[in-house]
Amino acid sequence: MSQPGIFAKSNLVYIPMSATTAHILYFVFNSPISTWKEFPPILPTSVYFSIFFTPFLMFLSLSFEPIQTRRRFYTLLTLAFIYISIPISFRGKYPPLPQNAFVAYGSIFGLKMLLFLKSNRSYLNQEDTKQKKEFKSFLWTLFNLRFNSYINPPKKENSNGKENSLIITSPTTSQINQKIINRTIITVAKCLVLEIVMYNAITYSMVIPEKPYQLRLIEFFTKGIPVITMPLMLLYINFLLHVYLALSVYGYDIYIIISAIFYRFFLHSSSEEINDKPILIKSGLLTSSEYFSLKDWMITFLFNTKHLFNEPWMASSPRDFWSARWQLFISESFKELGFLPVKSVFAPIVPKKIANMMGVLGAFAISSLLHEYLIIGHFDIWKGEHTFFFMIHGVIFILWEAVSAFIEPLRRRPELLPLPSIWR
């Protein structure tokens, strides 16, 4: 039986794309000429909404099939850059809602678009059978909140079972319910703390310095003016808590709760009905392979994947902090779009260690661009502070790794240290 036409995945894209395009064209042909005297023009919120999502929907529609021509690849790349540039172009023209939401969507979905294009440039290797892999449309990849979500490795053949004892492959109803209850309690607690943090920021009107950090750092060395004062330190701590709690709650915990509820009522309970097909398959929304693939991924996401923040205060080194504990949602993006491309450029001409260092700087460069994008889109200001901050951290990362590589052998064999025995 063929799937119902109205529920076809393509229609879930083509119908809203047609509606948003028609809405834009209607406004263009009926708006006064004075509206277009400035660029970008001040548009009704509904039109801005349509303009923002139309290139995204067009990208979805063109990514249902494998990328087999350069024309399709560059068309998709152009749509990705148009989508990313829209919130920046309309900065300062709209209130925080919807502007802040569009900036967040533009950054996250923009990264996923670029990751999709990077991993699906199949037209370059059409004749190489070794490079062929199962194609998944961009719409399907949106189910994955991370580019590589399977954090815990599968059990090895020679493993004693202890290292993977926490892996869950078939959760019970009680485990799912417990996940929903526990995560809901934690989320509510985080929201209460977030309210306190926001109250402190409003009550104790903390003033952000007008001069960017890099200029204040120069003044510290030239004029002795302190870079950080106690009120400013409190501001930084309060802001750090706000970022951690807001991203933790709205960027991950809520998705965990929604996904757990969805899995409980549409995947887990349906899987027990042996004599009847799951409703997602009967409705034509998913094929059998997509259904079981989604089910396996959701089990991994809910039970076998580390949280967005993995106790960052317990980090033992810059590598541990940035790679394994802070913002795991986009760390894979920085690796794929920054570290690996830059490393591959330098690898043929410099030693491997130098190429790795350049790759680290490339990853931090992508991170700095992302944060500058968010600052410009949200506040319509640019001071270069985030670029300076992340590139300095990239240098610190490299120096820490170099010093650690030098000290580690000496730590293991203290007799190599050129120190008197009484100091050892």
ZAMAR-948163 format. One record per residue (C-alpha): residue in one letter; x, y, z; residue number from 1. Coordinates in nm, 3 decimals, decimal comma, m for minus. Layout:
REM ZAMAR-948163
(rec 'a'; (X; Y; Z); NUM) ...
REM end
This chain:
REM ZAMAR-948163
(rec 'm'; (0,000; 0,000; 0,000); 1) (rec 's'; (0,143; 0,337; m0,097); 2) (rec 'q'; (0,170; 0,599; 0,170); 3) (rec 'p'; (m0,104; 0,867; 0,182); 4) (rec 'g'; (m0,003; 1,162; m0,035); 5) (rec 'i'; (m0,091; 1,426; 0,222); 6) (rec 'f'; (0,142; 1,264; 0,476); 7) (rec 'a'; (0,437; 1,224; 0,240); 8) (rec 'k'; (0,754; 1,373; 0,387); 9) (rec 's'; (0,798; 1,590; 0,079); 10) (rec 'n'; (0,454; 1,743; 0,130); 11) (rec 'l'; (0,544; 1,830; 0,487); 12) (rec 'v'; (0,801; 2,062; 0,325); 13) (rec 'y'; (0,638; 2,169; m0,002); 14) (rec 'i'; (0,310; 2,281; 0,154); 15) (rec 'p'; (0,460; 2,528; 0,407); 16) (rec 'm'; (0,720; 2,637; 0,149); 17) (rec 's'; (0,443; 2,724; m0,097); 18) (rec 'a'; (0,254; 2,913; 0,175); 19) (rec 't'; (0,557; 3,117; 0,286); 20) (rec 't'; (0,657; 3,196; m0,074); 21) (rec 'a'; (0,304; 3,306; m0,162); 22) (rec 'h'; (0,291; 3,523; 0,150); 23) (rec 'i'; (0,617; 3,697; 0,053); 24) (rec 'l'; (0,507; 3,755; m0,308); 25) (rec 'y'; (0,170; 3,893; m0,196); 26) (rec 'f'; (0,346; 4,145; 0,029); 27) (rec 'v'; (0,599; 4,241; m0,241); 28) (rec 'f'; (0,333; 4,320; m0,501); 29) (rec 'n'; (0,100; 4,502; m0,261); 30) (rec 's'; (0,339; 4,698; m0,039); 31) (rec 'p'; (0,408; 5,068; m0,109); 32) (rec 'i'; (0,729; 5,167; m0,284); 33) (rec 's'; (0,843; 5,358; 0,027); 34) (rec 't'; (0,882; 5,030; 0,212); 35) (rec 'w'; (1,180; 4,936; m0,006); 36) (rec 'k'; (1,375; 5,263; 0,022); 37) (rec 'e'; (1,604; 5,116; 0,287); 38) (rec 'f'; (1,773; 4,779; 0,305); 39) (rec 'p'; (1,671; 4,564; 0,467); 40) (rec 'p'; (1,319; 4,707; 0,480); 41) (rec 'i'; (1,107; 4,711; 0,795); 42) (rec 'l'; (0,865; 4,425; 0,736); 43) (rec 'p'; (0,566; 4,289; 0,923); 44) (rec 't'; (0,666; 4,012; 1,159); 45) (rec 's'; (0,472; 3,753; 0,958); 46) (rec 'v'; (0,660; 3,848; 0,640); 47) (rec 'y'; (0,992; 3,839; 0,823); 48) (rec 'f'; (0,895; 3,493; 0,948); 49) (rec 's'; (0,823; 3,380; 0,590); 50) (rec 'i'; (1,147; 3,527; 0,453); 51) (rec 'f'; (1,346; 3,354; 0,727); 52) (rec 'f'; (1,201; 3,006; 0,680); 53) (rec 't'; (1,162; 3,000; 0,299); 54) (rec 'p'; (1,532; 2,931; 0,220); 55) (rec 'f'; (1,535; 2,672; 0,500); 56) (rec 'l'; (1,236; 2,493; 0,346); 57) (rec 'm'; (1,392; 2,518; 0,000); 58) (rec 'f'; (1,708; 2,358; 0,141); 59) (rec 'l'; (1,496; 2,076; 0,283); 60) (rec 's'; (1,319; 2,019; m0,048); 61) (rec 'l'; (1,644; 2,002; m0,247); 62) (rec 's'; (1,809; 1,765; 0,000); 63) (rec 'f'; (1,564; 1,476; m0,037); 64) (rec 'e'; (1,792; 1,331; m0,304); 65) (rec 'p'; (2,170; 1,269; m0,295); 66) (rec 'i'; (2,391; 1,556; m0,408); 67) (rec 'q'; (2,514; 1,426; m0,744); 68) (rec 't'; (2,594; 1,750; m0,927); 69) (rec 'r'; (2,799; 2,056; m0,847); 70) (rec 'r'; (2,502; 2,274; m0,936); 71) (rec 'r'; (2,289; 2,118; m0,662); 72) (rec 'f'; (2,574; 2,139; m0,412); 73) (rec 'y'; (2,640; 2,510; m0,473); 74) (rec 't'; (2,267; 2,583; m0,480); 75) (rec 'l'; (2,231; 2,425; m0,136); 76) (rec 'l'; (2,541; 2,607; m0,013); 77) (rec 't'; (2,396; 2,938; m0,136); 78) (rec 'l'; (2,066; 2,870; 0,041); 79) (rec 'a'; (2,254; 2,787; 0,361); 80) (rec 'f'; (2,443; 3,118; 0,354); 81) (rec 'i'; (2,124; 3,312; 0,271); 82) (rec 'y'; (1,949; 3,149; 0,565); 83) (rec 'i'; (2,238; 3,227; 0,799); 84) (rec 's'; (2,265; 3,589; 0,680); 85) (rec 'i'; (1,897; 3,684; 0,724); 86) (rec 'p'; (1,901; 3,736; 1,105); 87) (rec 'i'; (2,222; 3,940; 1,074); 88) (rec 's'; (2,072; 4,155; 0,798); 89) (rec 'f'; (1,762; 4,236; 1,005); 90) (rec 'r'; (1,950; 4,297; 1,332); 91) (rec 'g'; (1,820; 4,587; 1,539); 92) (rec 'k'; (1,490; 4,606; 1,349); 93) (rec 'y'; (1,286; 4,368; 1,565); 94) (rec 'p'; (1,231; 4,311; 1,939); 95) (rec 'p'; (1,399; 4,015; 2,115); 96) (rec 'l'; (1,107; 3,798; 2,012); 97) (rec 'p'; (1,126; 3,682; 1,732); 98) (rec 'q'; (1,477; 3,815; 1,657); 99) (rec 'n'; (1,661; 3,618; 1,927); 100) (rec 'a'; (1,484; 3,297; 1,828); 101) (rec 'f'; (1,575; 3,350; 1,461); 102) (rec 'v'; (1,939; 3,417; 1,551); 103) (rec 'a'; (1,951; 3,094; 1,754); 104) (rec 'y'; (1,784; 2,895; 1,474); 105) (rec 'g'; (2,013; 3,052; 1,215); 106) (rec 's'; (2,327; 2,953; 1,407); 107) (rec 'i'; (2,226; 2,596; 1,496); 108) (rec 'f'; (2,049; 2,500; 1,173); 109) (rec 'g'; (2,316; 2,683; 0,974); 110) (rec 'l'; (2,586; 2,464; 1,130); 111) (rec 'k'; (2,380; 2,153; 1,054); 112) (rec 'm'; (2,336; 2,263; 0,693); 113) (rec 'l'; (2,711; 2,301; 0,650); 114) (rec 'l'; (2,772; 1,966; 0,819); 115) (rec 'f'; (2,520; 1,801; 0,587); 116) (rec 'l'; (2,689; 1,947; 0,280); 117) (rec 'k'; (3,035; 1,848; 0,404); 118) (rec 's'; (2,937; 1,486; 0,464); 119) (rec 'n'; (2,727; 1,444; 0,147); 120) (rec 'r'; (2,947; 1,575; m0,135); 121) (rec 's'; (2,893; 1,242; m0,311); 122) (rec 'y'; (2,937; 1,385; m0,661); 123) (rec 'l'; (3,311; 1,396; m0,593); 124) (rec 'n'; (3,328; 1,019; m0,545); 125) (rec 'q'; (3,047; 0,876; m0,758); 126) (rec 'e'; (3,271; 0,605; m0,909); 127) (rec 'd'; (3,443; 0,512; m0,584); 128) (rec 't'; (3,239; 0,230; m0,436); 129) (rec 'k'; (3,433; 0,251; m0,109); 130) (rec 'q'; (3,300; 0,602; m0,053); 131) (rec 'k'; (2,936; 0,510; m0,107); 132) (rec 'k'; (2,714; 0,514; 0,202); 133) (rec 'e'; (2,347; 0,522; 0,285); 134) (rec 'f'; (2,204; 0,865; 0,208); 135) (rec 'k'; (1,982; 1,039; 0,462); 136) (rec 's'; (1,803; 1,359; 0,371); 137) (rec 'f'; (1,864; 1,676; 0,570); 138) (rec 'l'; (1,513; 1,649; 0,713); 139) (rec 'w'; (1,603; 1,312; 0,859); 140) (rec 't'; (1,930; 1,441; 1,009); 141) (rec 'l'; (1,730; 1,698; 1,206); 142) (rec 'f'; (1,627; 1,410; 1,433); 143) (rec 'n'; (1,986; 1,400; 1,550); 144) (rec 'l'; (2,052; 1,682; 1,795); 145) (rec 'r'; (2,421; 1,602; 1,762); 146) (rec 'f'; (2,625; 1,521; 1,456); 147) (rec 'n'; (2,765; 1,215; 1,634); 148) (rec 's'; (2,536; 1,143; 1,926); 149) (rec 'y'; (2,662; 0,799; 2,025); 150) (rec 'i'; (2,899; 0,911; 2,298); 151) (rec 'n'; (2,930; 0,579; 2,481); 152) (rec 'p'; (3,109; 0,322; 2,257); 153) (rec 'p'; (2,945; m0,013; 2,184); 154) (rec 'k'; (3,059; m0,317; 2,382); 155) (rec 'k'; (3,381; m0,469; 2,255); 156) (rec 'e'; (3,413; m0,841; 2,179); 157) (rec 'n'; (3,684; m0,894; 2,441); 158) (rec 's'; (3,526; m0,665; 2,698); 159) (rec 'n'; (3,445; m0,797; 3,044); 160) (rec 'g'; (3,115; m0,609; 3,033); 161) (rec 'k'; (3,188; m0,371; 3,319); 162) (rec 'e'; (3,290; m0,074; 3,108); 163) (rec 'n'; (2,959; m0,084; 2,914); 164) (rec 's'; (2,730; m0,196; 3,195); 165) (rec 'l'; (2,534; 0,130; 3,172); 166) (rec 'i'; (2,445; 0,088; 2,803); 167) (rec 'i'; (2,068; 0,048; 2,758); 168) (rec 't'; (1,945; m0,115; 2,439); 169) (rec 's'; (1,581; m0,183; 2,528); 170) (rec 'p'; (1,450; 0,040; 2,808); 171) (rec 't'; (1,160; m0,073; 3,021); 172) (rec 't'; (0,849; 0,132; 3,086); 173) (rec 's'; (0,966; 0,208; 3,439); 174) (rec 'q'; (1,303; 0,331; 3,310); 175) (rec 'i'; (1,133; 0,564; 3,063); 176) (rec 'n'; (0,894; 0,700; 3,325); 177) (rec 'q'; (1,183; 0,746; 3,567); 178) (rec 'k'; (1,376; 0,938; 3,302); 179) (rec 'i'; (1,081; 1,173; 3,246); 180) (rec 'i'; (1,024; 1,231; 3,620); 181) (rec 'n'; (1,392; 1,281; 3,709); 182) (rec 'r'; (1,464; 1,512; 3,419); 183) (rec 't'; (1,150; 1,716; 3,489); 184) (rec 'i'; (1,248; 1,766; 3,854); 185) (rec 'i'; (1,602; 1,868; 3,756); 186) (rec 't'; (1,471; 2,106; 3,490); 187) (rec 'v'; (1,233; 2,277; 3,733); 188) (rec 'a'; (1,517; 2,318; 3,984); 189) (rec 'k'; (1,741; 2,470; 3,717); 190) (rec 'c'; (1,463; 2,708; 3,613); 191) (rec 'l'; (1,429; 2,831; 3,972); 192) (rec 'v'; (1,803; 2,895; 3,996); 193) (rec 'l'; (1,792; 3,066; 3,656); 194) (rec 'e'; (1,521; 3,301; 3,786); 195) (rec 'i'; (1,749; 3,396; 4,077); 196) (rec 'v'; (2,038; 3,461; 3,839); 197) (rec 'm'; (1,820; 3,680; 3,616); 198) (rec 'y'; (1,686; 3,864; 3,922); 199) (rec 'n'; (2,042; 3,944; 4,034); 200) (rec 'a'; (2,130; 4,075; 3,688); 201) (rec 'i'; (1,828; 4,309; 3,692); 202) (rec 't'; (1,841; 4,417; 4,057); 203) (rec 'y'; (2,214; 4,487; 4,074); 204) (rec 's'; (2,241; 4,683; 3,753); 205) (rec 'm'; (2,582; 4,564; 3,647); 206) (rec 'v'; (2,740; 4,790; 3,386); 207) (rec 'i'; (2,918; 4,628; 3,093); 208) (rec 'p'; (3,242; 4,814; 3,006); 209) (rec 'e'; (3,223; 5,016; 2,686); 210) (rec 'k'; (3,577; 4,932; 2,579); 211) (rec 'p'; (3,637; 4,579; 2,450); 212) (rec 'y'; (3,845; 4,343; 2,657); 213) (rec 'q'; (4,148; 4,349; 2,428); 214) (rec 'l'; (4,179; 4,728; 2,459); 215) (rec 'r'; (4,141; 4,711; 2,837); 216) (rec 'l'; (4,414; 4,448; 2,841); 217) (rec 'i'; (4,646; 4,684; 2,652); 218) (rec 'e'; (4,564; 4,964; 2,900); 219) (rec 'f'; (4,653; 4,729; 3,185); 220) (rec 'f'; (5,005; 4,681; 3,049); 221) (rec 't'; (5,051; 5,044; 2,942); 222) (rec 'k'; (4,867; 5,241; 3,210); 223) (rec 'g'; (4,816; 4,992; 3,491); 224) (rec 'i'; (4,435; 5,017; 3,475); 225) (rec 'p'; (4,282; 4,693; 3,617); 226) (rec 'v'; (4,120; 4,475; 3,354); 227) (rec 'i'; (3,879; 4,306; 3,596); 228) (rec 't'; (3,720; 4,461; 3,905); 229) (rec 'm'; (3,515; 4,283; 4,170); 230) (rec 'p'; (3,177; 4,408; 4,032); 231) (rec 'l'; (3,288; 4,300; 3,684); 232) (rec 'm'; (3,392; 3,957; 3,817); 233) (rec 'l'; (3,047; 3,916; 3,974); 234) (rec 'l'; (2,897; 4,014; 3,638); 235) (rec 'y'; (3,102; 3,749; 3,459); 236) (rec 'i'; (3,008; 3,479; 3,712); 237) (rec 'n'; (2,641; 3,573; 3,692); 238) (rec 'f'; (2,652; 3,572; 3,311); 239) (rec 'l'; (2,834; 3,236; 3,306); 240) (rec 'l'; (2,567; 3,083; 3,530); 241) (rec 'h'; (2,298; 3,231; 3,307); 242) (rec 'v'; (2,454; 3,081; 2,993); 243) (rec 'y'; (2,504; 2,743; 3,156); 244) (rec 'l'; (2,150; 2,721; 3,297); 245) (rec 'a'; (1,971; 2,867; 2,994); 246) (rec 'l'; (2,150; 2,643; 2,745); 247) (rec 's'; (2,117; 2,343; 2,974); 248) (rec 'v'; (1,741; 2,388; 3,015); 249) (rec 'y'; (1,625; 2,530; 2,683); 250) (rec 'g'; (1,897; 2,370; 2,473); 251) (rec 'y'; (1,882; 2,015; 2,606); 252) (rec 'd'; (1,669; 1,926; 2,909); 253) (rec 'i'; (1,342; 2,024; 2,743); 254) (rec 'y'; (1,431; 1,817; 2,436); 255) (rec 'i'; (1,510; 1,521; 2,662); 256) (rec 'i'; (1,165; 1,546; 2,826); 257) (rec 'i'; (0,980; 1,588; 2,494); 258) (rec 's'; (1,175; 1,304; 2,332); 259) (rec 'a'; (1,114; 1,073; 2,628); 260) (rec 'i'; (0,740; 1,142; 2,617); 261) (rec 'f'; (0,735; 1,090; 2,239); 262) (rec 'y'; (0,927; 0,765; 2,272); 263) (rec 'r'; (0,702; 0,644; 2,554); 264) (rec 'f'; (0,375; 0,687; 2,363); 265) (rec 'f'; (0,474; 0,648; 1,995); 266) (rec 'l'; (0,771; 0,413; 1,989); 267) (rec 'h'; (0,790; 0,210; 2,308); 268) (rec 's'; (0,420; 0,124; 2,352); 269) (rec 's'; (0,370; 0,068; 1,977); 270) (rec 's'; (0,663; m0,172; 1,963); 271) (rec 'e'; (0,478; m0,404; 2,198); 272) (rec 'e'; (0,185; m0,437; 1,956); 273) (rec 'i'; (0,322; m0,728; 1,755); 274) (rec 'n'; (0,013; m0,787; 1,540); 275) (rec 'd'; (m0,030; m0,426; 1,436); 276) (rec 'k'; (0,198; m0,181; 1,257); 277) (rec 'p'; (0,304; 0,130; 1,450); 278) (rec 'i'; (0,097; 0,437; 1,370); 279) (rec 'l'; (0,400; 0,624; 1,234); 280) (rec 'i'; (0,441; 0,354; 0,968); 281) (rec 'k'; (0,069; 0,318; 0,893); 282) (rec 's'; (0,033; 0,695; 0,844); 283) (rec 'g'; (0,317; 0,693; 0,590); 284) (rec 'l'; (0,530; 0,939; 0,786); 285) (rec 'l'; (0,810; 0,682; 0,825); 286) (rec 't'; (0,917; 0,369; 0,648); 287) (rec 's'; (0,996; 0,057; 0,851); 288) (rec 's'; (1,371; 0,118; 0,830); 289) (rec 'e'; (1,330; 0,484; 0,928); 290) (rec 'y'; (1,103; 0,387; 1,217); 291) (rec 'f'; (1,351; 0,143; 1,369); 292) (rec 's'; (1,640; 0,378; 1,297); 293) (rec 'l'; (1,458; 0,657; 1,482); 294) (rec 'k'; (1,377; 0,423; 1,767); 295) (rec 'd'; (1,740; 0,313; 1,805); 296) (rec 'w'; (1,863; 0,671; 1,790); 297) (rec 'm'; (1,615; 0,788; 2,054); 298) (rec 'i'; (1,726; 0,511; 2,290); 299) (rec 't'; (2,083; 0,627; 2,239); 300) (rec 'f'; (1,992; 0,993; 2,287); 301) (rec 'l'; (1,784; 0,936; 2,600); 302) (rec 'f'; (1,990; 0,675; 2,782); 303) (rec 'n'; (2,339; 0,638; 2,634); 304) (rec 't'; (2,443; 0,995; 2,553); 305) (rec 'k'; (2,614; 1,237; 2,786); 306) (rec 'h'; (2,437; 1,560; 2,874); 307) (rec 'l'; (2,500; 1,882; 2,686); 308) (rec 'f'; (2,722; 1,987; 2,978); 309) (rec 'n'; (2,925; 1,710; 3,137); 310) (rec 'e'; (3,019; 1,866; 3,474); 311) (rec 'p'; (3,247; 2,134; 3,323); 312) (rec 'w'; (3,367; 2,241; 3,670); 313) (rec 'm'; (3,544; 1,901; 3,696); 314) (rec 'a'; (3,763; 1,961; 3,388); 315) (rec 's'; (4,127; 1,863; 3,436); 316) (rec 's'; (4,266; 2,046; 3,131); 317) (rec 'p'; (4,161; 2,280; 2,847); 318) (rec 'r'; (4,122; 1,974; 2,620); 319) (rec 'd'; (3,898; 1,804; 2,875); 320) (rec 'f'; (3,690; 2,120; 2,917); 321) (rec 'w'; (3,636; 2,212; 2,551); 322) (rec 's'; (3,624; 1,861; 2,402); 323) (rec 'a'; (3,439; 1,654; 2,661); 324) (rec 'r'; (3,255; 1,877; 2,908); 325) (rec 'w'; (3,141; 2,212; 2,764); 326) (rec 'q'; (2,871; 2,251; 2,497); 327) (rec 'l'; (2,887; 1,899; 2,352); 328) (rec 'f'; (2,602; 1,997; 2,120); 329) (rec 'i'; (2,830; 2,188; 1,881); 330) (rec 's'; (3,178; 2,058; 1,967); 331) (rec 'e'; (3,150; 1,807; 1,681); 332) (rec 's'; (3,067; 2,094; 1,444); 333) (rec 'f'; (3,388; 2,275; 1,534); 334) (rec 'k'; (3,584; 1,957; 1,471); 335) (rec 'e'; (3,423; 1,888; 1,131); 336) (rec 'l'; (3,415; 2,248; 1,005); 337) (rec 'g'; (3,728; 2,387; 1,170); 338) (rec 'f'; (3,981; 2,135; 1,297); 339) (rec 'l'; (3,975; 1,873; 1,019); 340) (rec 'p'; (3,970; 2,110; 0,715); 341) (rec 'v'; (4,249; 2,333; 0,849); 342) (rec 'k'; (4,455; 2,031; 0,954); 343) (rec 's'; (4,418; 1,876; 0,606); 344) (rec 'v'; (4,539; 2,201; 0,446); 345) (rec 'f'; (4,857; 2,217; 0,656); 346) (rec 'a'; (4,927; 1,842; 0,677); 347) (rec 'p'; (5,113; 1,814; 0,339); 348) (rec 'i'; (5,346; 2,108; 0,408); 349) (rec 'v'; (5,422; 2,102; 0,784); 350) (rec 'p'; (5,489; 1,834; 1,048); 351) (rec 'k'; (5,190; 1,652; 1,194); 352) (rec 'k'; (5,208; 1,829; 1,532); 353) (rec 'i'; (5,208; 2,171; 1,366); 354) (rec 'a'; (4,912; 2,068; 1,147); 355) (rec 'n'; (4,723; 1,961; 1,461); 356) (rec 'm'; (4,799; 2,299; 1,622); 357) (rec 'm'; (4,665; 2,480; 1,316); 358) (rec 'g'; (4,356; 2,258; 1,329); 359) (rec 'v'; (4,298; 2,355; 1,692); 360) (rec 'l'; (4,314; 2,723; 1,596); 361) (rec 'g'; (4,073; 2,649; 1,310); 362) (rec 'a'; (3,822; 2,496; 1,553); 363) (rec 'f'; (3,845; 2,795; 1,785); 364) (rec 'a'; (3,810; 3,028; 1,484); 365) (rec 'i'; (3,479; 2,864; 1,390); 366) (rec 's'; (3,369; 2,895; 1,754); 367) (rec 's'; (3,460; 3,264; 1,756); 368) (rec 'l'; (3,263; 3,325; 1,434); 369) (rec 'l'; (2,959; 3,153; 1,583); 370) (rec 'h'; (2,971; 3,363; 1,900); 371) (rec 'e'; (3,027; 3,686; 1,707); 372) (rec 'y'; (2,724; 3,592; 1,496); 373) (rec 'l'; (2,513; 3,553; 1,809); 374) (rec 'i'; (2,631; 3,883; 1,959); 375) (rec 'i'; (2,573; 4,079; 1,637); 376) (rec 'g'; (2,233; 3,919; 1,578); 377) (rec 'h'; (2,112; 3,965; 1,936); 378) (rec 'f'; (2,257; 4,306; 2,027); 379) (rec 'd'; (2,362; 4,466; 1,695); 380) (rec 'i'; (2,715; 4,532; 1,826); 381) (rec 'w'; (3,058; 4,406; 1,729); 382) (rec 'k'; (3,372; 4,457; 1,935); 383) (rec 'g'; (3,575; 4,152; 1,842); 384) (rec 'e'; (3,589; 4,039; 2,206); 385) (rec 'h'; (3,472; 3,686; 2,132); 386) (rec 't'; (3,722; 3,643; 1,849); 387) (rec 'f'; (4,001; 3,757; 2,083); 388) (rec 'f'; (3,871; 3,540; 2,369); 389) (rec 'f'; (3,846; 3,214; 2,172); 390) (rec 'm'; (4,167; 3,258; 1,974); 391) (rec 'i'; (4,357; 3,325; 2,299); 392) (rec 'h'; (4,202; 3,008; 2,441); 393) (rec 'g'; (4,318; 2,825; 2,130); 394) (rec 'v'; (4,675; 2,941; 2,199); 395) (rec 'i'; (4,640; 2,842; 2,567); 396) (rec 'f'; (4,508; 2,502; 2,456); 397) (rec 'i'; (4,814; 2,445; 2,236); 398) (rec 'l'; (5,063; 2,564; 2,499); 399) (rec 'w'; (4,898; 2,345; 2,765); 400) (rec 'e'; (4,923; 2,039; 2,540); 401) (rec 'a'; (5,286; 2,114; 2,459); 402) (rec 'v'; (5,384; 2,160; 2,823); 403) (rec 's'; (5,189; 1,849; 2,927); 404) (rec 'a'; (5,361; 1,642; 2,659); 405) (rec 'f'; (5,697; 1,759; 2,797); 406) (rec 'i'; (5,614; 1,709; 3,165); 407) (rec 'e'; (5,427; 1,377; 3,147); 408) (rec 'p'; (5,739; 1,158; 3,084); 409) (rec 'l'; (5,920; 1,340; 3,365); 410) (rec 'r'; (5,629; 1,287; 3,599); 411) (rec 'r'; (5,630; 0,914; 3,529); 412) (rec 'r'; (6,009; 0,894; 3,572); 413) (rec 'p'; (6,109; 1,158; 3,831); 414) (rec 'e'; (6,470; 1,040; 3,819); 415) (rec 'l'; (6,500; 1,226; 3,486); 416) (rec 'l'; (6,434; 1,562; 3,655); 417) (rec 'p'; (6,755; 1,768; 3,689); 418) (rec 'l'; (6,685; 1,842; 4,058); 419) (rec 'p'; (6,856; 1,746; 4,382); 420) (rec 's'; (6,709; 1,430; 4,533); 421) (rec 'i'; (6,586; 1,622; 4,836); 422) (rec 'w'; (6,347; 1,817; 4,610); 423) (rec 'r'; (6,198; 1,513; 4,445); 424) 
REM end
